[in-house]
Amino acid sequence: MLEAKLAEAGTLKKLLDAIKELVTDANFECNEEGLNLQAMDNSHVALVSVHLEAAGFKRYRCDRPMPLGVNLSSLTKVLKCAKDDDECTLKAADEADVLNLVYEAKNSDRIAEYDMKLMDIDSDTLGIPDTDYDAEVIMPSAEFARIVRDLSALGESVRIEVSKEGVRFASEGESANGSILLKKDGEISRVLTDKERKAAKARARGEEPEEDDEEENGDDEDKPKEKKIKKEKVKKEKDGDEDVEMDEEEKDEEEFKAESDEEEKSEGGSDDEEEGGKKRKKKANGSSKPAKKAKTTANGKGKGKGKGKKDEEDKPEFSFSMNSHVSLTFSLKYLVNFAKSTSLTNTVELRMSNEVPLLVDYDFGQGYVRYYLAPKIGDE
């Protein structure tokens, strides 16, 4: 027997809206770990993989593995009868031919119950191999949706290129061409292997990685800033790394206090006192003060007096890492469909390797939606 209760029906509604145009009929494979769906589109160009974790449900029970064959269009119609904040319970008996859906309103005593016929769908679950990608891009999902939507008005294909210059999206149409470049300031990091990624995730959950090498690599991912800072300290002073680190922390504290003193003076004192105070503090703190201000601004605590700080706040979060140059061409029609998952999360991750399908990953906490799209070959 299956009984899965979601805190909000809106999550399932958004999930189905994102994939219903790519997949018509599919099996929800239910087991003790959660609900899984894997299906290809009719042209066998794109693969959709959905996972809802058991821990993401308010209540979850699955006595034995069982498939639920559903028509996604019909399930979407049934889910439209629920409000986004209704509690949604999915129930199915062993070898049942009906899926029972119960919607409970949070602010009233209203309980709605629907039964939907299940289907017998023959589908083979494809084994998705672990792949070590050459390039990885993390960007706001809304920005990705905007880029593919804008470029789809020009042409049918988009070339995604990851290089030291940045990440470029380019499309060529009959009447116009378009190109969008996303640049990253600073050093370009290395893409983690699949083993390193798993080790890092294990550490994030508070678990111990299986191998020592994985633990070290995971450590590097979890604390990239600390690694960079340590390198700079070694260059400045070869001996006494720990002493240098303590000095830097004390200096940060002094800068923070000095900065707050300046803000109090600027609010309560005269202009002359403010200028004199700033001069005295600049001499006491040295040249590392702007870096500290940038930190407080990024955390939302700084007031941001200059234009540069405002631009920094408004700048969308974007990062990429690469092991080698990657340039691939994809169909914009599919990418526009993938971008419908924007409502689930504000971040999307793109992973690429030459001659390997593109992975577009939307991780929304309760699970994930992953799209795999084969590149176009011979399309210039």
C-alpha positions in Angstrom: 0.0 0.0 0.0 1.1 3.5 -0.8 0.2 6.6 1.3 2.1 9.8 0.6 1.0 13.1 2.1 2.4 16.4 0.8 2.3 19.6 2.9 1.3 21.6 -0.2 -0.4 20.4 -3.4 1.3 23.3 -5.2 4.6 21.5 -5.4 3.1 18.6 -7.3 1.1 20.9 -9.6 4.3 22.9 -10.5 6.2 19.6 -11.1 3.6 18.3 -13.5 3.2 21.6 -15.3 7.0 21.5 -16.0 7.0 18.0 -17.6 3.5 17.4 -19.1 4.4 18.8 -22.5 7.5 16.5 -22.8 5.9 13.3 -21.4 2.4 12.1 -22.0 2.1 8.8 -20.1 4.6 7.6 -17.5 5.0 5.4 -14.4 5.6 6.8 -11.0 7.8 4.1 -9.4 7.1 4.1 -5.7 9.5 2.6 -3.1 10.7 3.2 0.4 13.0 6.0 -0.8 10.2 8.0 -2.5 8.6 8.5 -5.9 10.6 8.3 -9.1 9.6 9.0 -12.7 11.8 8.5 -15.7 10.6 8.9 -19.3 11.7 10.1 -22.8 9.9 12.4 -25.1 8.3 11.1 -28.3 11.3 11.9 -30.4 13.7 10.3 -28.0 15.9 13.4 -27.8 15.2 14.4 -24.2 15.1 12.3 -21.0 13.2 13.5 -17.9 14.1 12.2 -14.5 12.0 13.2 -11.4 12.6 12.2 -7.8 10.5 13.1 -4.8 12.2 12.1 -1.6 10.3 10.2 1.1 11.7 12.7 3.7 10.0 15.5 1.7 6.6 14.2 2.5 4.6 15.0 5.6 3.8 11.4 5.9 5.1 8.6 3.7 4.4 4.8 3.6 5.2 2.4 0.9 5.0 -1.3 1.8 6.5 -2.6 -1.3 7.8 -1.2 -4.7 4.9 -0.5 -7.1 4.4 1.4 -10.3 1.6 4.0 -10.8 0.9 4.4 -14.5 -0.7 7.8 -15.0 -1.6 10.1 -17.9 0.0 13.3 -16.9 -2.6 15.5 -18.6 -5.4 13.7 -16.6 -3.5 14.0 -13.3 -2.9 17.7 -14.0 -6.7 18.2 -14.4 -7.4 16.4 -11.1 -4.7 18.5 -9.3 -6.3 21.7 -10.6 -9.2 21.0 -8.2 -6.8 21.6 -5.3 -5.6 24.9 -3.9 -1.8 25.4 -3.8 -1.7 25.4 0.0 -4.0 22.3 0.4 -2.5 19.2 1.9 -2.5 16.5 -0.7 -2.5 12.8 0.0 -1.9 10.1 -2.6 -3.2 6.6 -1.8 -3.1 3.4 -3.8 -3.6 -0.2 -2.7 -1.4 -3.1 -3.8 -2.1 -3.9 -7.5 -4.8 -1.2 -7.5 -6.2 0.3 -10.7 -7.2 3.6 -9.1 -5.2 6.4 -7.5 -7.0 8.2 -4.7 -6.2 11.9 -4.1 -7.4 13.7 -1.0 -7.2 17.5 -0.6 -7.5 18.9 2.9 -7.8 22.7 3.2 -5.7 24.2 6.0 -8.1 27.1 6.9 -11.4 25.2 6.8 -12.9 21.8 7.3 -13.2 21.2 3.6 -11.9 17.8 2.4 -12.1 16.8 -1.3 -11.5 13.3 -2.6 -10.9 12.2 -6.2 -10.2 8.8 -7.8 -8.2 8.6 -11.0 -7.9 5.5 -13.2 -4.4 4.1 -13.5 -2.8 2.7 -16.7 -0.7 -0.3 -17.5 2.4 1.3 -19.1 5.3 -0.8 -20.3 8.5 1.2 -19.8 12.1 0.3 -19.3 14.0 2.2 -16.7 17.2 3.5 -18.3 20.4 3.3 -16.3 21.9 6.8 -16.3 25.7 6.4 -15.9 27.7 8.6 -13.5 29.5 11.1 -15.7 32.4 13.4 -14.9 31.5 16.6 -16.8 34.0 19.1 -18.2 32.0 22.2 -17.4 29.4 23.1 -14.8 27.3 26.3 -14.7 25.2 27.5 -11.8 22.9 30.4 -12.5 19.5 31.9 -11.5 16.7 29.8 -13.1 14.9 33.0 -14.1 17.9 34.2 -16.0 18.3 30.9 -17.8 14.5 31.0 -18.7 14.9 34.6 -20.0 17.9 33.7 -22.2 16.4 30.7 -23.9 13.1 32.5 -24.4 14.8 35.6 -26.0 17.0 33.5 -28.2 14.1 31.2 -29.3 12.6 34.3 -31.0 15.7 34.4 -33.3 16.5 30.8 -34.2 15.8 27.2 -33.5 19.2 26.3 -32.0 21.5 27.8 -29.4 25.2 27.2 -29.0 26.4 27.1 -25.4 30.1 27.6 -25.0 32.0 27.5 -21.7 35.5 29.0 -21.9 37.9 31.1 -19.7 36.1 34.2 -21.0 32.8 33.0 -19.5 29.6 31.2 -20.6 28.2 32.3 -23.9 24.7 31.6 -25.3 24.5 32.3 -29.1 21.8 31.8 -31.7 21.8 32.5 -35.4 18.5 33.0 -37.2 17.5 33.9 -40.8 17.0 37.6 -40.0 19.0 38.2 -36.8 21.7 36.8 -34.6 22.0 37.0 -30.8 24.7 36.4 -28.3 24.7 36.6 -24.5 27.9 36.3 -22.4 27.9 35.7 -18.7 31.3 36.6 -17.1 32.7 35.6 -13.8 35.3 37.7 -11.9 38.1 35.8 -10.2 39.7 32.4 -10.6 37.9 29.6 -12.5 37.6 26.5 -10.3 37.8 22.9 -11.4 34.8 20.7 -11.9 34.4 18.0 -9.3 34.3 14.4 -10.3 31.2 12.4 -9.5 32.9 10.7 -6.6 34.1 14.0 -5.2 30.5 15.4 -5.5 29.1 12.5 -3.6 31.7 12.9 -0.9 30.9 16.6 -0.5 27.1 15.8 -0.3 27.8 13.2 2.4 29.8 15.7 4.4 27.0 18.2 4.1 24.6 15.7 5.6 27.0 15.1 8.4 28.0 11.6 7.2 31.5 10.3 6.7 32.7 9.7 3.1 33.7 6.1 2.2 37.3 7.0 1.3 39.9 9.4 2.6 40.6 10.9 -0.8 36.9 11.7 -1.2 36.8 13.3 2.2 39.7 15.7 1.3 38.1 16.6 -2.0 34.8 17.2 -0.4 36.5 19.4 2.1 37.8 21.5 -0.7 34.4 22.0 -2.2 32.8 22.8 1.1 35.4 25.4 2.0 36.7 27.0 -1.2 37.1 30.5 0.4 39.3 29.1 3.2 41.6 27.4 0.7 42.2 30.6 -1.2 42.8 32.7 2.0 45.3 30.1 3.2 47.3 30.3 0.0 47.5 34.1 0.3 48.7 33.8 3.9 51.5 31.4 2.9 52.7 33.8 0.3 52.8 36.7 2.8 54.5 34.7 5.6 56.1 31.3 5.2 56.3 30.5 8.9 53.5 30.7 11.5 50.4 30.1 9.4 48.2 29.8 12.5 49.5 33.1 13.9 48.8 34.9 10.6 45.3 33.5 10.5 44.5 34.8 14.0 45.9 38.2 13.1 43.6 38.4 10.0 40.6 37.5 12.1 41.4 40.1 14.7 41.9 42.7 11.9 38.5 41.8 10.5 36.9 42.4 13.9 38.6 45.8 14.2 37.4 46.8 10.7 33.8 45.8 11.5 33.9 47.8 14.7 35.5 50.8 13.0 33.0 50.7 10.3 30.0 50.7 12.7 31.6 53.6 14.6 31.8 55.6 11.3 28.2 54.9 10.5 27.1 56.1 14.0 29.1 59.3 13.6 27.7 59.9 10.1 24.2 59.7 11.5 24.6 61.8 14.7 27.7 64.0 14.2 28.6 66.9 11.9 30.1 66.6 8.4 33.5 67.8 9.7 33.5 65.2 12.5 32.6 62.5 10.0 35.4 63.4 7.6 37.9 63.5 10.5 36.7 60.2 11.9 37.0 58.6 8.5 40.6 59.8 8.1 41.6 58.5 11.5 40.0 55.1 10.9 41.5 54.7 7.4 45.0 55.2 9.0 44.3 52.7 11.7 42.8 50.0 9.5 44.9 50.0 6.4 43.9 49.0 2.9 41.8 45.9 3.6 38.7 48.0 4.6 36.9 47.9 1.2 36.9 44.1 1.1 35.2 44.0 4.5 32.6 46.4 3.4 31.8 44.2 0.4 31.3 41.3 2.8 28.8 43.1 4.9 27.0 44.4 1.9 26.7 40.9 0.4 25.2 39.7 3.7 22.6 42.5 3.6 24.0 44.3 6.7 26.0 47.1 4.9 24.3 50.3 3.8 26.1 50.5 0.4 27.0 54.2 -0.1 28.7 53.8 -3.5 27.3 52.7 -6.9 29.6 49.7 -7.1 28.0 48.2 -4.0 24.5 48.6 -5.4 25.6 46.9 -8.6 27.1 44.1 -6.6 23.8 43.6 -4.7 21.7 43.6 -7.9 24.1 41.3 -9.8 22.5 37.8 -10.1 24.3 34.9 -8.5 26.3 33.1 -11.2 29.3 30.8 -11.2 30.9 28.3 -13.4 33.8 25.8 -13.3 35.6 24.0 -16.1 38.2 21.4 -16.8 38.4 22.1 -20.5 36.7 24.2 -23.2 33.2 23.0 -24.1 31.0 24.1 -27.0 27.7 22.4 -27.9 24.5 23.2 -29.8 21.0 22.3 -28.6 17.4 22.7 -29.7 15.9 25.8 -28.1 12.4 24.2 -28.2 13.5 21.7 -25.5 15.3 24.2 -23.4 12.3 26.5 -23.3 10.3 23.5 -22.0 12.9 22.7 -19.4 12.8 26.3 -18.2 9.2 25.8 -17.0 10.7 24.2 -13.9 11.7 27.8 -12.9 8.7 27.9 -10.6 10.2 25.1 -8.5 13.5 26.7 -7.5 15.5 29.9 -8.1 18.7 28.1 -9.2 19.5 25.8 -12.1 22.7 23.8 -12.8 24.0 23.0 -16.3 26.6 20.3 -16.7 28.3 19.7 -20.0 30.9 17.7 -21.8 31.7 17.5 -25.5 29.6 14.8 -27.3 27.7 14.0 -24.1 24.0 15.0 -23.4 23.5 18.2 -21.5 22.2 17.9 -17.9 19.8 20.6 -16.7 19.3 20.1 -13.0 16.6 21.8 -10.9 17.0 20.8 -7.2 14.1 22.1 -5.1 14.7 20.6 -1.7 12.0 17.9 -1.6 13.6 16.3 -4.7 14.8 17.2 -8.1 13.9 17.4 -11.8 16.7 16.5 -14.2 16.6 16.9 -18.0 19.0 15.2 -20.3 19.2 16.7 -23.9 21.3 15.3 -26.7 23.4 17.8 -28.6 22.9 18.6 -32.3 25.6 17.2 -34.5 26.9 19.0 -37.6 24.8 22.1 -36.9 27.0 25.2 -37.4 
